[in-house]
Amino acid sequence: MEPLTSQQEAQLGSDELKDTVDQVRSKGNTAMLDEGGSLNDLENSTALQVHPGKILVPAAIDQVQGQALAALQVLKVIEADAQPGDLCTRREYARWLVTASGTLSKNSVSKVYPAMYIEKVSELAFDDITPEDPDFSSIQGLAEAGLIASKLSRNDLLQSSEGVQEPFYFFPESPLSRQDLVSWKMATEKRQLPEVDRKILYQTCGFIDIDRINPDAWPAIVADHSSGVHGIMALAFGYTRLFQPDKPVTKAQAAIALSTGEAVDVVNEELARIEAESIAEAAVAAHTALIAEVEKEVNASFEKELSLEREKINAVEKMALEATQELERLRSVREEENNSLLRERAAIESEMGVLSRLRHDVEEQLQSLMSDKTQISFERERINKLRNEAEKENQAIARLQYELEVERKALAMARTWAEDEAKRARGQAKALEEARERWERHGIKVVVDSDLQEDANAGVMWLDAGKQSDVDGTVARAEILISKLKNMASEVRGTSRAVIERIIGKVTSLISNLKECAAEAAGQAGEFQSAAFSRAGESLEQLQQRAIGLSSTIKDGAKRIADDCREGVGKISQKFKV
């Protein structure tokens, strides 16, 4: 493939510059062109706003770059978790640059110190880096040292036509570009860079994309190229004719850049120490392997002899084991026999204990049976006594029932006699009442003369005969009742006999009263006959009233007898219940 001519290279650089300007304008950034027609640092910064896409093919990690990253990690310049193939951001490179300056620089004149910030006194170098940013001191320190472009170093270029200062951004999360990698590092290494134009740059480096490189970075590129194989571009990018200033760099490339210049001695010492440690570790590993090999051979010989001894020991142990097993077997047999004897002895003792308990239980049961037998005999005697008493009570109850039945019969007979006599008395009273009403209804009057006296005598005789016949019948029936009651009283005794005797007394008293009433009525009839002429005005009603009085007397006597009978029956029933 033929190399490009100068005209083709210039045309390529012009086209790429035009594309870059159009891209910046499409993003809305205010990139400024100086009088010479080239982009300043602000245009370069805005180009870094575009974050790269996903890494599909990872970068090849050079051994030297990996060693430099490892050395800086040991020196606490780069974090221990940093991976060599990851892209490096502007924030990380600024922080590592300040840390490396303080750690790796032997001369205090070349050290970059972190910046401090005083409110209302200090001026911010970038509009997107505030004091709250974790890397503010490192980024602000680089800006205040004049090592990177900022508002502090470009105040004259950021003034607009109206006198208003344009914003200036650092874009800390954007990936670090190649030209920033070289220019920032060379600014910390050299206080004065050579003056370089496009021709000198092309003659020195031979890059075909010079027009894409920021002119402010030309001196740093030439100064780094003059270092030859120890320069940043040679160690980080290798051989190339395209510089690609906006291409992101990896953390391994940033580490090799930090390891150049004044820090190379410290890094080389650390690398030598690391290499010495690795060699020592390798030697130790080899020595360990040799010792292990010797130990293996010695162990093999020892194991061989030991195996023979072990075989002998195993044979002796086997014989001892067999003897031990035989002894154990004999011991187990003997123990089994002893255990059998102990079990038999325990069984015999247990049976003896059971027999003793059974004997004790039998004796207790025998005593219990004897006491139960005595108690049963006592209970039998008591039951016989209770049975005799019950039989006596039953006989007494039967006798009381018989006496009660006799009393009931006597009371029933007395009640029947009293009710019959009462019925007869009511019949006589009713007949007399009907006769009186009949006489009054016919208007019969009594006239006192000889005929009347005869009629009266005849009527009195008739009346006396009728009354005498009724009283005699009542007395005869009462005497029959008394004889029956006396026969019943002779059959019973005690309370029942007393009750029957009381009934007999009541009936006898009633008969005597009846006889007295009959005698009084006969006397009154004689008096009526003797005074018939003197009492001619008396009517037959008086005679009827006397007859009614006699009937009421008989009725009252019968009621009293019935009441006495009821009272006697109630007492007998109460006694029977008790």
VEXBA-861158 format. One record per residue: x, y, z of N, C-alpha, C, O, CB in turn. Coordinates in steps of 0.05 Angstrom, whole numbers, plus 5000, padded with zeros to 4 digits. Each point is the difference from the previous one (the first is absolute). Last residue first. Glycine has a CB too. Layout:
BEGIN
XYZXYZXYZXYZXYZ...
//
This chain:
BEGIN
302541307230502450025017501249735004502049975014496150435009493849644930502150114984502650025016502249944990494550324984495549465071501049794981502350104983501949864994493449955006500350805057501649815015501149794982502449925003494950175038496950524921502550135007501849825015502449994995495350455006493649254980501650024975502750135006502149904989493850134983497949945098501049734995501850004975502049874999493849945022499951005001502149935019501249734995502449965001495350335033494949974913502450164994502349945019502349974991494850394991494549245034501349884976502550154993502049884993493549974990499250505086501349755008501449874977502249895004494350045031498450834947502350075017501649755008502450004999495250415017494249484939502150104982502550075015502349944991494250244979496049565081501149774985502250094981502149874997493549915006499850885044501849855018501249764986502349935003494950215036496450354914502550155003501949865018502449994994495150435000494049204995501649984975502650155002502149904991493750054983498150125098501149734999501849964975502149895001493949945024499350974983502249995019501349735000502549975001495250375028494749774918502350154989502449995019502349964991494650344984494849335053501349834979502550134988502049874995493549944995499350685072501449785013501449824980502349915005494450115032497950674931502550105011501649785014502449994998495450465008493749334960501950064978502750105011502149924990494050184979496749765091501049744990502150054978502149865000493549925011500050975019501749895022501249744991502449955004494850285031496650174908502650144999501949905022502449984996495450434985493449265017501549904977502850134998501949874994493750064982498450375091500949735006501749894977502049875004493950065025500150904957502250025020501149735007502449965003495650455015494449634927502450084985502450025019502249934992494950324975494749585072500949774985502550064984501949844998493350004999500750865048501249815019501149754986502249905006494750275030498450454913502650115007501449825020502449964998496050504993492749344985501849944978502850105006502049864994494250184974497150155093500649725001501949924977501949845004493650085016501450954982501849965022500849715002502349935005495650455020495549894911502850064992502049965022502349924995495950414974492049605035501549754996502950054992501649814999494149984987499250955072499649864975501749754999501749945017497350494960496250195104502649914988499349834976498149854999504250155046491150395012501050184978502749904988501050104980496850285043497449225051498649954975501150164977499749944977496249965049506349875072501850094978498749944974501249884982502950045045491649875053501250265007501850114977500550244998499349635051495949284945498050215000501250275006499050204990497649465024508849584987499050044973498050234999499950164981500949365009505350055079499450294997499050064973500550214989503149895043498549004993498750115024499350304997498250095013504249575015502249894902497349895003498550115024497650064999504049524979507350675007498350114979497149905002498150144996506049904975502449615086499350275008498250134979498250165007506149885018499149134955498049985021499250285010497650055005504249515009504950404921497449924988497949975022497750084995504849684968506350435064498850234987497349934987498250165000506450034992500449115044498950185021498750244989497950085009505649765021500849594910497549875011498850175022497650035002504249524986506450734976497950044980497349875010497950114995505649914968504249865088499250285002497750054981498150155006506549995007499449024983498550035025498950285003497750045008505149605014502950194906497449874996498250025025497650054998504649634970506650655035498450174982497249884996498050144999506250024978502049345072499250245015498250184983497950105009506349885018499849294931497849915019499050235016497650035005504549524997505150624942497649954984497749915018497750084996505149794964505650245077498950264993497449974985498150155003506550054996500249025020498950115025498750274995497950075010505549695017501149844902497549855006498750115025497650045002504349554976506550764997498050094981497349865006497950134999505749964966504049655084499150275008497850104982498150135009506549965009499349104959498449965024499050275010497750035008505049575004503250404915497449904992498249975024497650064999504549704962506750525055498650204986497249904992498050155003506350054980501549195057499150205019498450224987498050095011506049815017500049444918497749895015499050205020497550035003504449514992505850714959497650004981497649895015497850104997505249844962505150035087499050274998497650024982498150155005506550025003499649014998498550055024499050295001497850065009505049605015502850084905497349884997498350055025497650054999504449594972506950675030498450154981497249884997498050155000506249974975502049445080499150255012498350164981498050125008506149895021499849214938497949945019498950255014497650035004504549515003505450554936497549934985497749945018497750084995505249744968505650335075498850254991497449944984498050145003506550084995498248965058501650244997498350244990497750045008506249674982493049314983500950125025501750254994500750054977499249495046492149674932502450174998500750115027498649955020500350184933493549305035502049874982502650164999502149894992494249924981495950485074501149775014502249864984501849865010493850075013499550794942501850105020501349775015502350015009495050404996495949414931502550094987502150085021502349944997495150214963494049645072501349754990502750074986501949865004493549934990499250935034501349865023501349744991502249945010494450265021498550284906502550145006501449875024502449995001495650444981493649244993502049934979502750135007502149884997494250084968496350255090500949725004502149924980501949865007493650035011500750964972501749995024501049725005502349955007495250445013496249754912502650114992501949985023502449944996495450374972493349455049501349804982502850094992501949845001493650024981499350755066501049785018501349784983502049885008494350235025499850604921502450095014501049785018502449965002496050514997493549384956502249994981502650095014502249894995494750204967495349985089500649724994502449974981501849845004493350055003501650975013501449895023500749714995502249915007495350405023497550134904502750115002501649885022502349934997496050504984492649335011501649884978502950115001501949844996494050124976498050405089500649725007501749874978501949855005493850115021501150904959502150005021500749725007502449945003495950505015494549674921502650094988502249995021502249914993495450394975493649495062500949804981502750084988501849824997493550054992500350745066501149785016501149784982502049885006494750225031499050634923502650075011501249785015502449944999496250535003492849404964502050034978502750065010502049884991494450274979496649835092500549734990502150004978501949844999493450035013501750945022501749875019500749724991502249905003495850375033495950214912502750124998501949865019502249944992495750504995493149315016501249914974502950104998501849864991493750154987499650275096500649715003501349904974502049855000494150095032500850934968502449985017500749715003502449934999496450485026493449774928502450094985502449975016502149924990495250404984494549495068500649804979502650074985501649834994493550075002501850715065501049775014500849784980502049865002495150255038498750654926502850055009501249775015502349934995496550555009492249474969501849994976502950055008501949874990494450294981497349925095500349724993501949974976501749834999493650085018502650955011501649875021500449714993502249885003496150435031496050194911502950074995501849865020502149914993496550544989492149475029501049854976502950054995501649824993493850204987500550465089500349725007500949834977501649815003494950255030506650924959497449895011500449715007502349904999494950434974508650514976500149875026497149945009498650185008505750075004500749864887497850105017500049845026500049764999497250384960510150104950499449835023497850135018500350245007504549574993497250254888500350135026499149825022498249834997501150624982503749554907498949865023500750155025502350085004498149484973501350604923498750195019498749865023497950095010501350204952506349384960497149945001498650185020497549985002503549554985508450555003498950044973497049955000498550134985505949744995500549965098499750294996498750054973498550194997505449905033498149034990497950105018499650304996497750094998503449555035506049954920497449914990497750105017497950074989504349524993506550595045499450154976497349924989498450174991506449884999498549465082499350275009499350164976498050155001505149825038499949174943497450005013499150285008497750084996503249455021507750354947498049974979497250005012498150124989505149634983504050265086499950264986497949994978498550194996506449895013497049145039498650195017499750274986497950135002503949645039503249574915497149925001498550195017497850084992503449445003508150605000498850074975497049935000498350154989506149784988500849825096499750295000498650094974498450185000505749875028497949044981497950085018499650304999497750095000503349525029506250054921497449924988497750085018497950094990504449534987506450535053499450204979497349924987498450184992506549904999498549345074499250255012499250204979498050155004505049765035500449284931497349965011499150265013497650084997503249445010507950464960498150004978497249975011498150134989505449664981503450175092499750274990498050014977498450184998506349935016497649065021498350145019499650294990497850115003503949605035504249764912497249904997498250155019497850084992503949474996507550655017498850114975497149904996498350154991506349864989500349675094499550285003498750114975498150165002505749895030499049064966497750035018499250295003497750074999503749525026506450224925497649914986497450045017498050094990504949584984505550515065499350214981497449924985498350164995506649965000498749265064498950235015499150224981497950125003505049775036501449364923497449935011498750235014497650064997503949465007507250604965498249994978497149925009498150114990505849764980503150145093499350274992498050004977498250164999506350005016498849025012498350115021499250284993497650075003504749655031503749864907497349874998498150125021497750064995504449524988506950715019498650104976497249884998498150144994506349924983501149625091499150275006498550124976497950135003505949935028500149104956497749985019498950275006497650055000504349535020505850404929497749914984497649975017497850074992505349694977504950465073499050224984497649924983498150154997506650045002499649155050498550175018498950244984497850095005505149775034502549564913497549875008498350185017497650034996504649525001506450754980498250014977497349875006497950104992506249894978502549975096498950274998498250024975498050145001506150045021500249014990498050045021498850284999497650035002504949655027504550134912497649854992497850035021497650034993505349644983505350735043498750144978497549854992497950134995506550064989501049415079498650245012498550154979497850095004505749945031501649254936497749915015498550235012497550015000504949575010505550634946498049924981497549895014497850064992505849834975503750345086498850244989497949934980497950124999506350135008500849065028498250115021498650254989497650045004505449785032503349804908497649825002498150115021497650004996505249604990505350845006498350064976497649825001497850094993506250044980502449745093498650255004498250074977497850105004506150065023501449084964498049965021498450265005497550005002505349645019504450434920497849844988497849955020497650034994505749764975504550655060498450184984497749844987497850114997506250184994502049215058498550185017498250184985497750045006506049945027502049494918497949835012498350175019497649985000505349614996504650834966497949964980497749835011497750054995505749994968504250085090498550254998497749984980497850105004506350165008501749014997498450035024498350254998497750005007505849765020502550124904497949804998498250025025497549994997505549714976504750845023497950104982497749804998497750084998505850174976504049495076498650225013497750114983497850055010506450075014501249234938498349885021498550225015497749975007505649654998502750664930497749884988498249875021497550024998505149904960505650445069498150224993497549894988497850095005506050224988503149095024498950105025497950224995497850005012506549905011500349794903498349785010498750095026497649965004505249694974503650924983497550014985498049795010497650045001504950124959506149855077498550235009497350034985498050075012506350164999501349084962499249955027498350245011497949965012506249764995499950374908497749815000499049955028497649985004504349814954505750745034497750154990497549824999497850085007505250224966505249325049499150175022497550154992498150035015506550015001499349464917498949825021498950165023497849955010505449694976501450834946497349924991498749815020497650025005503950034948507350215065498250235002497249934992498050075013505850244978502749044997499550045028498150245005498249995016506349824994498350034902498249785009499350045030497749965008504249734957504550894997497350074990498049795010497850075008504250154952507049625059499050235016497250084992498250065016506550114989499549174945499449905027498950225017498149975015505649694981499250584919497549844999499349905027497650005008503449874945507150585039497850194998497349854999498050095012505050234964504749165024499750145026497750195000498450025018506549944989497349614913498849815019499650135027497949965013504149664962502550884960497249984993498649815019497750065009503550024943508050015059498650255008497049984993498350095016505950174977501149044979499850005029498650255010498349995018505849734985497750244906497949815007499649985030497849995010503249754948506150795011497550124993497649825007498050105011504350154952506349415049499550215020497350144994498550065018506450014989498049324929499249865025499450205022498049975014504949644974500250744931497349894997499149855025497750035008503249924943507850395047498150225002497249904997498150095013505350224968503449075007499850085028498050235003498550005019506349864988496949864906498549795015499750085029497949975013503849684955503450924979497250024993498449795015497850065010503550124945507949805056498950235013497150034994498450075017506050164981500249094958499749945028498850245016498349965017505649734980498050454913497849815002499649925029497749995009503449844945506150735027497550144997497649825002498050075012504350264959506249285030499650165024497350154999498550015019506550034987497649514917499349815021499450145026498149945014504749714964500250874952497349914994499149805021497750015010503150064941508050235053498250215009497149924995498250065015505350294975503149084978500050005030498150215010498549965019506349884982496450134907498649765009499849995030497949945012503849824948503250945003497250044995498349765009497950025011503250284951508349655042499050195021497050044996498550015020505950224982500049264935499849855025498950185022498449915017505549814970497550694932497949804997499749845026497749965010503250014940506150655045497450145002497749804998498050035013504150384967506549265007499650075028497350155004498549955019506550094986497449764907499449755015499550065029498249895013504649854954499750984980497349924994499349745014497749975010502750254946508350085052498250185015497149924995498450005018505050384979503249184955500149925028498150175017498649905017506249964977496050374916498749745002500049915029498049895010503450004943503250895029497150054998498549735002497949995013503050414958508449595028499050115026497050044999498649965020505950264987499649514914500149785020498950105027498549865014505449944961496750854959497949804993500049775019497949915009502650224943506250515057497450115010497849814993498149975015503650494979506749334974500049975029497350105011498849875017506250184985496250074907499949715006499949955030498349845010504250064948498650985013497349914994499749705006497949925010501750444955508950035042498350095022497149904996498649935019504350484988503249424925500649845024498250085023498949835014505950144971494250534938499049734995500649825024498449845009502350224942502650815051497150005005498949724995498149915014501650574973509349684994499550005029497049985006499249875019505150394988498049844904500949735010499549985030499049805010504450184953494750844998498049814992500849725009498349845009500550444951507250435052497850015019497849804994498749895018502350594989506249634935500949875024497749995021499649805014505150354977493450314931500549724994500849845024499049795006502450354948497450795053497449864999500449714993498549835010499350594976509750145014499049965027497449845001499549835017502850594997501249844903501749805013499149935028499849775008504050404965491650514983499549754986501749785013499049785005499950474952502350625074497549895010499449734986498949825013499450644996509050034961500549895027497549875011500249795013503350574995495650064909501749764998500549885028499849765004502350434954493050615040498549784988501649754998499049785006498450564968506750445056498349895021498349774989499449805013500450645009505350044917501849845018498349865022500449775006503450554985491650264952500949764985501749825018499749765001500150504956497450575077497749814999500849744985499249795008497750604993509350315003499749875027497749804999500249785012501650645010499350084901502349825004499849855027500449765001502450544970490850365011499549774983502349805003499549755001498050534966503450535077497949845012499449754984499549795012498550635007508050194945501249875023497949825015500649785008502650614997493750134924501749794990501349845023500249765000500750514959493850475063498349794990501749774990499349765004497250584984507950425040498949865023498249774991500149785011500150655015503250124908502249845012499049855024500649765004502750574980490650254975500649774982502249835012499849754999498850524961499450515085497849815003500449764983499449775007497550615004509150314980500449875026497849795004500549785010501750645008497150104906502349824997500449845026500549765001501750544965491450375036499049784984502249794996499549765000497250554976505550485068498249845017499049764984499749785011498950635014506550204929501749855019498249825018500749775006502750604993492350204942501249784985501849835019500149754998499850524960496150495078497949804994501249764985499349775006497350604991509150355019499349875026497949784995500149785011500950655014501350104903502249825007499549855026500549775003502650544973490750334996499949774983502249805006499649765000498350534964502250525082497749835009499749764983499449785010498350635007508850204957500749885026497849825010500549785010502450625000495350094914501949794994500949865025500249755001501350494958493050515050498549784990501849774993499349775005497350554976507550475048498449885022498449764990499949795014499850665008505150034913501849875019498549865023500549775007503050574982491850184946500849744990501949865019499949755002499650434952496150715052499149785016501049734991499549805013496550464996505850584945501350005026499249765017501649915017498650584981497349344905501250255010501449975026501549815004494950434972495549095001502250114985501150255013498950105019499149714939494249655071502549885007502450114985502349925006495249675005493250654973500850105027502749905008501450125017493849914995501149644908500650294997500950125026501950165001494849874962500449085037502650024987500850284996502450075001496949494977492150295056502049925019502850024989501850095013494949605008495850464923500450225018502149945021501650175008493749964985502349194948501550214986500450245017502250125000495949724957496749475079502849914998501750204985502350055007496049484993492450625008501450065025502949894999501750125014493949865010500050314883499349815021501650085025501850175000497349464967497251044951502249845009499149825023498150065014505350294971491550204925500349955029502449825006500749844983494350225023504450644909499449725007500449955030502150095011499449774942500050974993497649975016499449725008497949955013500450454964509449844966500250155026497549965018500350025024502550324952502349174943497249985010499850145027499749875021499649694954508650244962500150065028497249965013499849915023504050414969501249224922497650155007500050045030499849815015497649994945509449715002500250254985497550175004499950234993503049544973502649445097497650084986500650264985501650165009495549625026507249425042500550134974497450074986498349824997506149934999494950205109501649854982500650154974500050255000498149335019496950685064498649954975501649834981498949894981498950555025505349775085497149965003498749924973498249845000501950505037509549834972499349795020496949955000499249775005504850375022499550544915501349744993499249785019499549774991504350484991493250635035498749894976501249744993498649824991500550644993504650015089497349905006498849874976498949785002500550585032511449644975497850195000497349875004499749755000502950534970506549325019499150045028497750205002499150075022505549824993500049884904498649765008499050035029498449845009504449884960499451194991500649754986498349775012497650035004507050134986496050835029500949815020500549724988501149835013496450425021498750504918503050035002501149805020502449955000497250534987491149625000501149844978503150015002501349824991494750284980498950435088499849725007501349824979501349805007494550295018503750844959501849955023499949705008502149895007497250585009494949824917502750004990502049945022501949854997496850494968492249745058500449764983502949994990501249795001494050224985502150755063500149775017500649744984501549835009495450405024501650594920502650005014500349755018502249895002497850614997491649604954502349944982502650005016501649824997496050394964493250015071501349755007502549944984501449815006494150035008498850924971501250045026501449745010501750015017494750324994498849694906502650134998501350045028502450005002496150234956494648985018499950275011502750124998501949885011494250005020500949344901501250045026499850295008500550184983502749445009494050044924498049925021501150045028498649995019499549684949507250474951497950215002497949935021498550185008502349924944506349295027500950235016497850205003499850125022504849814962496449114980497550145008500850245018498750045021498749524977509149834965498550094977497450145007498750114983503349514992508250265076497249935001498550114976500650234992499649765058509650064978499049874976497149925001499249824984505450035009502550605069498449775007499049854975499849755001498750495040507450534951500949865024498549745004501249795004500050645016496750174908502749894996500949845024501549804996499650594975490650045034499949794980502749884996500349764996495950474982503250505080498549775011500049774981500449775007496850545020506450514945501849875018498749755012501349795003500950655008492550094933502249874985501949855018500749774995498950594971493450175071498949764987502249854986500149755000495550474994507850355086497950054980499349744987500949795007500850694985503049855108499749804978497850114981497950105009503549515021505550625062498150114981499949834975502149934989498650545029501949135083501050144975497750114984497749915001506349794998495550225109499849824977501050164975499850244999496349505022505050315093500150154974500049804978501849834998500750565023496749295067498950265005499950174974498350174997503549815050497648924969501750214989498650275005497750044993504349654972494049505069502849934998501850234992502250035011496349514977491850515019501149965026503049945000501450035020494149814995499850264904499950265013501149975029501250195010494849944962503049104974502450164992500050275014502150115005498049654951492449685058502349885012502550174993501750045018496249504979493950714964499950045029502649895013501150135018493849844981504049904907500550295007499950045030501750165010496249974946500448995008502750094995500550285011502050055013498249654946491149935048501849825014502950104998501550015019495449604973496350814958500050095027501949835017501350105018494050054977503649614915501550245001500050125029501950125008496949974944496349115030502949964997501550265004502150005013497049614956491550305082500949974972503149975000501350055020494850234963495849465093502550164995500949944971500249774992501150215058488149974983502649844998502350194993499750204986497749395000494150775071500749934972502649855000501750045017495950374966498449995096499349724995500549924971499649764993496950275042505150874999501749805015499349714993501849835002498650505034498450674924498949744993501649785013501449854986497050344970502450835044502249805001499149734990501649844990500350415049494850834938499449745013502449824998501650014982493650045008501251055003502249834993499749745017499950015024503250394965490650544974500649785019502349834989500449974976494850035040504351074962498749754991500749785020502150015013498250134939498950955064501849785000498549744993498049935012505050305022494850824936499149785018501949774997500649924977494550235020504950694951501550015025499149795020500950015023499650474969496749664914498550165019501450025026499050145018496849724960507849614953499950274990498550185018500550245001499749594953504349345092498350034976500150294992501150185013495949445000510449765045498350245000498550024974501349984978501950255053503549094990497249945007498250245001497649975005504249645020507950414958498649864977497149955006498449964981505949845007501550605078499850184977498649874977498750144984505550075030497549295065498050215005499750184976497850084994503349905054504249154973498850094975497950215004498050014985502949544996504149995090502050054980499050114974501550074983501149575038491750155054502150155012502150084979501350215002497949565042493449654937499250295000502350175011500150244994495149625012508449264953497750055017499350294998501250154984500249495047506149504934498550244993497650035017498649805005503050164948507349565084497849944982498550264994500150195016499549345001508050525037500849764985497849924980500649864981502250005058498150875032500350074972500749774983501150044978500150415035496749635084502949984993500450064970502350024991498349645044490650335000501550225013502949994994501450215000495249805036498149284933499250254986501650245012501050164985494449655005505649345050501250004973499450264985501850114986497849395013496350385085502950045003501450004973501850164996498049625048490950044960500550285005503050055003501050214991494549845031501949064971499550134974500550305003501350124983495349545005504449825091501949924979499650154974502050104989498249455032493850605052502750105007502149924978501850164994497049815055492149714944500250294995502950095005501150164984494149915029500049034990502650054988500550304994501650074983498349484997491850135060502149865015502850054989502049985015494749684995495151074986501049774984502349865015501750145011497050104946496950585072498949755010500949764985499649775008496450495005506550654964501449905023498949745012501349855014499850624996497549694885499450165024501649895024501149784998494350334984504149844905501549895023499750195023501250215001502249564968493050414944498849755008501649865022499349775007498850194947504550885005497250045010498749745009498050015014501750384954511049885038498149884982497250045011499650005025503849664958503950725062501449964975498049904979500450064976503949865047493850715067499749734989501349994972499650174984496249755042507250735056498450004976500049724989502149874998499150614992500150005114501049834979498150004976497650045003504749675031495150815039502750084993501049844977501050114980499950025068490649744995500050284992502850114994500350244995495649825033504549045023497550114990500350304996501150155017496349495006510449634968499050205020497650134988500150114978504649975041501748984964497950184990499150175023499249905021499349764944510849714998498150065021497950204989500550134980503049795056503149294913499250285004498150025024498749815007501850294944507949175028497150044997499350295008501250115018498049404992510550304950498649975025497050044995499250164984504850005042505449534918497450154997498449945025499449775006500750204943511250005026497649885012497650184996500250255001502649525033506750394941498249884980497549885011498449884985505650034988502950475083499350214981498049904979498350154991506250065016499549235061497650145009499250224980497750085001503549825046504049164933500650285002497450155007498049974987505750004979496249105020502050045020500650295005500950085022501149484965488949884977501950214994502050035023499250035023497450214949495849145029502249914984502250214995502249934992494649754987495050485073501249755010502649934986501949915012493549934999499050944968500850025028501549755010501650025018494550274989500649754904501950225003500950025029502450055005495450194958495549135015502749914991502050235003502449945007495449754961493350515053501049815019502849914992501849985017493649874994500050714930500750155024501349815020502050075013494350274978500449264932502250184992501050155025502450035004495850014949494049415052502549855001502450174994502249955011495249654974494150815010500649915028502649855001501650055018493549934992501850274905500850245015500749925029502050105011495050194960499649034974502750084992501050245015502350025008496849784947492049915059501949815011502950084993501849995017494749654980496350874966500150035029502249825012501750095016493450034985502849814908501650245005500350055030502150095009496350114948500248795011498650254998501850235006502249975011493549805002505949194945500850195021498450264995499950104978504749695027493249124969500650274990500650195024498749975021498549954938504849005046497850195002501050274989502350075001495849695039507449434969498650034975497750205001498950064979502349485012504550225086501650124979498550054974500750184985503249605035491950275081500649794980501450134977499350224991496649515023502650525097500150094973500849774981501949855006499250625010498249545084498049874984499950094971498349914985499050045056508650425027500749714997498049864982500649794989501550225056500551054944498549835018500549704993500749934978495850435026511150394981497549914986498649805019501349855015500750214939505550325082499350214981497449944986498350184998506649924995500549365073497550145009499450244982498650195009502349665038506249454944500850265011497650175008500450235008503649754964494649184987501549955025500850265013500050015025501749554956494250504937498049915020501449935026498950065021498249764942508250424964498650235010497849925020499550155019501450094938503849075000501850155017498750245012500350065023503549784949491449644966500349865025501850155019499650015024499749564951499650774938497550035015500249865027499250105021498249924936509849884983499850285010497550045017500150135021502550034939498549014997501950035022499950285012500150035024502849624955491950194944498949865023501850015024499150045023498649664947505450664949497850165010498749875025499450145020499750044934507549345000501250235014497950185012500250095022503649904946493449284979501249915025501250235016499750015024501249554955490650594955502949964998501249925027499050095021501350244941489549554997501550115023503049934996500749765001495250215030495350194900502149825007501750135022500950224996499249574957489350435033502750074992502049805009499749875021499050614981490849264974501750135020502850064990501049864982496349915054493150174913502649864999501850145020500850234996498649644955491950435051499549744988502649834999499949765005496350444968499850665086502449894990499449724990499549825016503450465016489950554972500949775013502549894987500249994975495149905039503351134968498249795004501249765015502250025012495550124946505350925055500249774981497949795007498949995022506050104972493850985024501049765013500149774980498249974984499950185060502450954946498749774989501249755012502449934995496750314962504450625063497449955013498749754990498449885014501150614991508949914964500249785019497349955014499849825016505050274990496850644934500149754985499949765018499249784991503350454973498150645072497349934991500049754984498049865000500850625000509549865027498549905022497249924992499049805009503750495022502950114906501049745006498449885023499449765000505250374984493750754993499049824979500849715006498549824996501650564970503450285089497149965006498849824979498449835007501450625014509349844973499649785018497049955006499349775006505150335014497450364887501450035025499449765018498849814991501150695005500449584892498349975024501750035024502349925001494749774975505450824929500149735013498350005025499350215011505349724972497350854956498249814988500149735012498849814989501750434971504050635063501549834982498349794987501049854983502950235045492750525040500550154975501549824980499850054976500350385049493949045045501850235003500650124972499049904980503049905062488949664994502449994982501750245005499050235003498449514962494849675097501150264990502449944983501749835006496650415035492049254999502949974994501050264986498650114984501049385011491750185059501050264989503049984997501650115015494750145008495348984974502150125015501150254986499750034976501549515043491849794954499150245013502250135016499350175016496249654985504249374939499549955029499350255015499349995023503949634974499250414910497549855003499449945028497649975007503249834949507450625023497750194996497349855003498150115011504750174959505249215033499850175023497650194998498650045020506449934986496949494920499149845023499750175024498049975015504249624966501550814943497149954996498949845023497850055009502949974942508650125049498650255005497049964997498550105016505550164968501549024993500150045029498450265007498550005020506049774983496750014906498149825013499950045030497849995012503149684952505550824987497350094994497949825013498050115011503750074946507349565050499550245016497250114995498750095019506250024980498049184948499449915028499550235018498349985018504649624974499650594920497349875000499349915029497850045009502849814943508150515033497950214997497249885002498350115013504950164959504349145029499850155025497850214999498650055019506249864988497049614914498849835020499750145027497949985013504149624964502650854954497149984993498649835021497750075008503349984943508350015057498750255007497050004994498450095016505950144974500849024984499950025029498650255009498450005019505749734984497550164906497849825009499850015030497749995011503149714950506250795001497450124992497749835010498050105010504250114950506649465051499450225019497450134994498650085018506350004986495948894969501650254995499250215020498149975015502249914936499249035069498550244990501950234995502150035013493949825013507149094965499450215020498650234987500250054976503849815051495149114937501650244997499350205021497650035007502949894944499048965050498350245000501850255000501850025016494549735009
//
